[in-house]
Amino acid sequence: MVTHGSIGESLLASAKQILNSEPPLTATLGVSRSDDPEDLILRVKRLLKQLDAGSPCCCACSPAAMARRIYH
């Protein structure tokens, strides 16, 4: 999950609590206004490669502009 600040970490912690275990193949990346967009794109792509298990991947991005750049 790519989210503003630490929202993704909180969402993942909630999922762990609800499921009573860590969801498989998950990662979070918090972004802020001061982050370099090009650096963030590279970081997200690296995370996606690390999580790639050969099946479709869902990348949930709240910063919409970055999500468009990742998939285009």
Summary of the structure (lengths in Angstrom):
residues: 72
radius of gyration: 12.5
end to end distance: 17.8
largest distance: 35.9
contacts: 170
relative contact order: 0.23
helix: 50%
strand: 10%
